[in-house]
Amino acid sequence: MEVGIAELVKHVTKLVEQAEHGEEIIVKRHGKAVAKLTGIEPPKAKRQFGVLKDTVKLYEGWDRDLPVGLWEALAEPETGSRPNTKKRGA
């Protein structure tokens, strides 16, 4: 929406409410845009501890050490070779 300065002064409360609801108001002086009235983003919600309480169940022994064999099986294999870093055509 575009409004002149006189209309802005006359209806400022209504125009601010429209901007709060997402409408962009362009203010013109002598037919030239000079300002823009827009709403601002609401502040982000702060983290709230305890929101996920009782949504995750930890079973007995969840924190035990993994057996060595299982740990080794899950580890990335060591190939002993280095990646090819030579440039082609060199």
Backbone as a printed PyTorch tensor [residue, N CA C, xyz], in Angstrom:
tensor([[[  0.8410,  -1.1590,   0.0000],
         [  0.0000,   0.0000,   0.0000],
         [  0.8980,   1.2370,   0.0000]],

        [[  0.4840,   2.2570,  -0.7130],
         [  1.2350,   3.5080,  -0.7650],
         [  0.3660,   4.6310,  -0.2170]],

        [[  0.9780,   5.4640,   0.6340],
         [  0.2390,   6.5820,   1.2250],
         [  1.1110,   7.8260,   1.2100]],

        [[  0.4640,   8.9730,   1.1770],
         [  1.1810,  10.2360,   1.2860],
         [  1.4170,  10.5550,   2.7620]],

        [[  2.2720,  11.5300,   3.0050],
         [  2.5970,  11.8910,   4.3870],
         [  1.3660,  12.4110,   5.1260]],

        [[  0.5340,  13.1890,   4.4500],
         [ -0.6650,  13.7150,   5.1020],
         [ -1.5810,  12.5740,   5.5400]],

        [[ -1.7420,  11.5660,   4.6930],
         [ -2.5880,  10.4170,   5.0390],
         [ -1.9480,   9.5990,   6.1680]],

        [[ -0.6180,   9.4890,   6.1590],
         [  0.0860,   8.7810,   7.2310],
         [ -0.1870,   9.4440,   8.5750]],

        [[ -0.0760,  10.7680,   8.6120],
         [ -0.3020,  11.4970,   9.8650],
         [ -1.7490,  11.3290,  10.3210]],

        [[ -2.6540,  11.3610,   9.3780],
         [ -4.0780,  11.2950,   9.6920],
         [ -4.4950,   9.9110,  10.2060]],

        [[ -3.8720,   8.8360,   9.6580],
         [ -4.3010,   7.4630,   9.9640],
         [ -3.1590,   6.6070,  10.5210]],

        [[ -2.2660,   7.2110,  11.2730],
         [ -1.0670,   6.4950,  11.7140],
         [ -1.3960,   5.2270,  12.5110]],

        [[ -2.3700,   5.2790,  13.3940],
         [ -2.6980,   4.1120,  14.2110],
         [ -3.1670,   2.9500,  13.3510]],

        [[ -4.0530,   3.2270,  12.4070],
         [ -4.5730,   2.1890,  11.5260],
         [ -3.4550,   1.6220,  10.6430]],

        [[ -2.5860,   2.4800,  10.1440],
         [ -1.5050,   2.0240,   9.2720],
         [ -0.4730,   1.1840,  10.0340]],

        [[ -0.1950,   1.5460,  11.2760],
         [  0.7240,   0.7470,  12.0930],
         [  0.1210,  -0.6380,  12.3550]],

        [[ -1.1630,  -0.7060,  12.6250],
         [ -1.8240,  -2.0060,  12.8170],
         [ -1.7190,  -2.8590,  11.5560]],

        [[ -1.8910,  -2.2520,  10.3920],
         [ -1.7720,  -3.0010,   9.1430],
         [ -0.3460,  -3.5230,   8.9630]],

        [[  0.6340,  -2.7030,   9.3140],
         [  2.0260,  -3.1330,   9.2160],
         [  2.3030,  -4.2810,  10.1840]],

        [[  1.7170,  -4.2290,  11.3700],
         [  1.8750,  -5.3120,  12.3450],
         [  1.3710,  -6.6400,  11.7910]],

        [[  0.3650,  -6.5770,  10.9460],
         [ -0.2280,  -7.7880,  10.3780],
         [  0.4120,  -8.1830,   9.0530]],

        [[  1.5590,  -7.6110,   8.7370],
         [  2.3160,  -8.0530,   7.5640],
         [  2.2320,  -7.1780,   6.3340]],

        [[  1.4160,  -6.1670,   6.3400],
         [  1.3280,  -5.2970,   5.1590],
         [  2.4840,  -4.3080,   5.1500]],

        [[  2.9850,  -4.0380,   3.9830],
         [  4.0850,  -3.0850,   3.8210],
         [  3.4960,  -1.7560,   3.3420]],

        [[  3.7920,  -0.6910,   4.0720],
         [  3.2590,   0.6330,   3.7460],
         [  4.4130,   1.4820,   3.2200]],

        [[  4.2780,   1.9710,   1.9800],
         [  5.2690,   2.8640,   1.3800],
         [  4.7670,   4.2950,   1.5570]],

        [[  5.6070,   5.1350,   2.1550],
         [  5.2360,   6.5360,   2.3890],
         [  5.8640,   7.3830,   1.2870]],

        [[  5.0240,   8.2240,   0.6680],
         [  5.4940,   9.0680,  -0.4350],
         [  5.3940,  10.5450,  -0.0670]],

        [[  6.3550,  11.3020,  -0.5930],
         [  6.3140,  12.7630,  -0.4710],
         [  6.4270,  13.3200,  -1.8860]],

        [[  5.4440,  14.0820,  -2.3020],
         [  5.3980,  14.6500,  -3.6580],
         [  5.5260,  13.5620,  -4.7170]],

        [[  4.8960,  12.4080,  -4.4520],
         [  4.8780,  11.3200,  -5.4220],
         [  6.1160,  10.4340,  -5.4190]],

        [[  7.0980,  10.7330,  -4.5720],
         [  8.3380,   9.9470,  -4.5220],
         [  8.3970,   9.1620,  -3.2090]],

        [[  8.6860,   7.8670,  -3.3110],
         [  8.7780,   7.0260,  -2.1100],
         [  9.9440,   7.4960,  -1.2460]],

        [[  9.6630,   7.7220,   0.0580],
         [ 10.6920,   8.2080,   0.9680],
         [ 10.8690,   7.3300,   2.2100]],

        [[  9.9100,   6.4680,   2.5050],
         [ 10.0180,   5.6200,   3.6910],
         [  9.1550,   4.3850,   3.5200]],

        [[  9.4520,   3.3840,   4.3490],
         [  8.6820,   2.1440,   4.3130],
         [  8.3280,   1.7710,   5.7430]],

        [[  7.0650,   1.4560,   5.9820],
         [  6.5870,   1.0550,   7.2960],
         [  6.2640,  -0.4350,   7.2320]],

        [[  6.9810,  -1.2180,   8.0430],
         [  6.7440,  -2.6650,   8.0740],
         [  6.7050,  -3.1310,   9.5150]],

        [[  6.1260,  -4.2740,   9.7460],
         [  6.1290,  -4.8740,  11.0700],
         [  7.5110,  -5.4610,  11.3530]],

        [[  7.7760,  -5.7380,  12.6090],
         [  9.0400,  -6.3650,  12.9710],
         [  8.7760,  -7.8110,  13.3690]],

        [[  9.8250,  -8.6410,  13.2370],
         [  9.6790, -10.0430,  13.6120],
         [  9.6160, -10.1480,  15.1290]],

        [[  8.7460, -11.0140,  15.6170],
         [  8.6970, -11.1950,  17.0730],
         [  9.9970, -11.8280,  17.5540]],

        [[ 10.4130, -11.5580,  18.7820],
         [ 11.6490, -12.1560,  19.2800],
         [ 11.5360, -13.6720,  19.3190]],

        [[ 12.6690, -14.3330,  19.0770],
         [ 12.6740, -15.7950,  19.1010],
         [ 12.4370, -16.2750,  20.5310]],

        [[ 11.7220, -17.3760,  20.6280],
         [ 11.4340, -17.9380,  21.9450],
         [ 12.7290, -18.4280,  22.5970]],

        [[ 12.8400, -18.1940,  23.8740],
         [ 13.9990, -18.6710,  24.6060],
         [ 13.8680, -20.1760,  24.8070]],

        [[ 15.0170, -20.8380,  24.9250],
         [ 14.9930, -22.2740,  25.1810],
         [ 14.3900, -22.5360,  26.5510]],

        [[ 13.5700, -23.5430,  26.5900],
         [ 12.9250, -23.8710,  27.8400],
         [ 13.3400, -25.2890,  28.2340]],

        [[ 14.0280, -25.4030,  29.3480],
         [ 14.4840, -26.7050,  29.8010],
         [ 13.3060, -27.5350,  30.3130]],

        [[ 13.3920, -28.8160,  30.0630],
         [ 12.3700, -29.7310,  30.5440],
         [ 11.2260, -29.9400,  29.5870]],

        [[ 11.2720, -29.3410,  28.4110],
         [ 10.1820, -29.4570,  27.4540],
         [ 10.0240, -30.9060,  26.9720]],

        [[ 11.1420, -31.6180,  26.8340],
         [ 11.0990, -32.9890,  26.3160],
         [ 11.0550, -34.0380,  27.4300]],

        [[ 10.8100, -33.6140,  28.6380],
         [ 10.7830, -34.5520,  29.7520],
         [  9.7690, -35.6590,  29.4710]],

        [[ 10.1720, -36.8780,  29.7630],
         [  9.3390, -38.0780,  29.5910],
         [  9.0800, -38.4500,  28.1390]],

        [[  9.7920, -37.8550,  27.1890],
         [  9.6230, -38.2510,  25.7900],
         [ 10.7110, -39.2210,  25.3410]],

        [[ 11.7930, -39.3140,  26.1120],
         [ 12.8820, -40.2310,  25.7980],
         [ 13.0490, -41.1900,  26.9620]],

        [[ 13.1280, -42.4710,  26.6440],
         [ 13.3070, -43.4680,  27.6990],
         [ 14.6980, -44.0640,  27.5540]],

        [[ 15.4960, -43.9770,  28.6080],
         [ 16.8190, -44.5720,  28.6260],
         [ 16.7300, -45.8860,  29.3930]],

        [[ 17.1250, -46.9540,  28.7180],
         [ 17.0580, -48.2640,  29.3410],
         [ 18.2750, -48.5140,  30.2100]],

        [[ 18.1230, -49.3970,  31.1630],
         [ 19.2020, -49.7360,  32.0750],
         [ 20.4250, -50.1860,  31.2870]],

        [[ 21.5740, -49.6470,  31.6310],
         [ 22.8220, -50.0190,  30.9810],
         [ 23.1350, -49.2320,  29.7190]],

        [[ 22.3670, -48.2090,  29.4270],
         [ 22.6020, -47.4240,  28.2090],
         [ 23.9770, -46.7800,  28.1980]],

        [[ 24.5560, -46.5760,  29.3700],
         [ 25.8350, -45.8800,  29.4520],
         [ 27.0260, -46.8260,  29.6690]],

        [[ 26.8120, -48.1220,  29.5270],
         [ 27.9140, -49.0820,  29.6880],
         [ 28.9070, -48.9350,  28.5500]],

        [[ 30.1540, -49.3000,  28.8310],
         [ 31.1880, -49.3160,  27.7930],
         [ 30.8630, -50.3800,  26.7630]],

        [[ 31.1820, -50.0890,  25.5030],
         [ 31.0040, -51.0810,  24.4460],
         [ 32.1000, -52.1300,  24.5500]],

        [[ 31.7840, -53.3730,  24.2420],
         [ 32.8360, -54.3910,  24.2130],
         [ 33.8800, -54.0310,  23.1630]],

        [[ 35.1440, -54.3530,  23.4080],
         [ 36.2380, -53.9780,  22.5080],
         [ 35.9780, -54.4660,  21.0950]],

        [[ 35.5410, -55.6900,  20.9300],
         [ 35.2930, -56.2320,  19.5900],
         [ 34.2440, -55.4320,  18.8330]],

        [[ 33.1970, -55.0310,  19.5140],
         [ 32.1410, -54.2430,  18.8730],
         [ 32.6690, -52.8550,  18.5210]],

        [[ 33.4430, -52.2700,  19.4070],
         [ 34.0260, -50.9590,  19.1600],
         [ 34.8950, -50.9910,  17.9130]],

        [[ 35.7230, -52.0270,  17.7800],
         [ 36.5960, -52.1590,  16.6150],
         [ 35.7870, -52.3960,  15.3470]],

        [[ 34.7010, -53.1370,  15.4580],
         [ 33.8670, -53.4010,  14.2830],
         [ 33.1950, -52.1290,  13.7840]],

        [[ 32.8980, -51.2140,  14.6910],
         [ 32.2330, -49.9730,  14.3050],
         [ 33.2050, -48.9110,  13.8100]],

        [[ 34.4900, -49.0590,  14.1470],
         [ 35.4900, -48.0730,  13.7490],
         [ 35.7370, -48.1530,  12.2520]],

        [[ 36.1810, -47.0430,  11.6640],
         [ 36.4950, -47.0240,  10.2310],
         [ 37.7540, -47.8450,   9.9840]],

        [[ 37.7580, -48.6310,   8.9250],
         [ 38.9400, -49.4460,   8.6480],
         [ 40.1110, -48.5690,   8.2200]],

        [[ 41.2920, -48.9290,   8.6790],
         [ 42.4980, -48.2210,   8.2730],
         [ 43.0670, -48.9400,   7.0680]],

        [[ 43.2220, -48.2210,   5.9710],
         [ 43.7250, -48.8540,   4.7520],
         [ 45.2340, -48.7910,   4.6790]],

        [[ 45.8470, -47.8640,   5.3710],
         [ 47.2940, -47.7390,   5.3450],
         [ 47.7940, -47.0030,   4.1130]],

        [[ 46.9340, -46.7380,   3.1650],
         [ 47.3610, -46.0170,   1.9630],
         [ 46.9220, -44.5670,   2.0630]],

        [[ 47.6700, -43.7150,   1.3940],
         [ 47.3380, -42.2950,   1.3790],
         [ 46.4800, -41.9980,   0.1550]],

        [[ 45.6300, -41.0260,   0.2500],
         [ 44.8180, -40.6800,  -0.9210],
         [ 45.7040, -40.1750,  -2.0570]],

        [[ 45.2390, -40.3850,  -3.2800],
         [ 45.9730, -39.9710,  -4.4600],
         [ 45.9470, -38.4620,  -4.5460]],

        [[ 47.1180, -37.8190,  -4.3770],
         [ 47.1850, -36.3650,  -4.4050],
         [ 47.9160, -35.8570,  -5.6350]],

        [[ 48.3490, -36.7780,  -6.5270],
         [ 49.0680, -36.3530,  -7.7370],
         [ 48.0950, -35.7200,  -8.7100]],

        [[ 48.5800, -34.6800,  -9.3980],
         [ 47.7540, -34.0210, -10.4050],
         [ 47.8550, -34.7980, -11.7020]],

        [[ 46.7790, -34.8600, -12.4140],
         [ 46.7890, -35.5330, -13.7040],
         [ 47.6000, -34.7400, -14.7050]],

        [[ 48.3320, -35.4330, -15.5370],
         [ 49.1020, -34.7950, -16.5980],
         [ 50.4090, -34.2040, -16.1040]],

        [[ 50.7750, -34.4270, -14.8530],
         [ 52.0190, -33.8560, -14.3330],
         [ 53.1640, -34.8200, -14.4820]]])
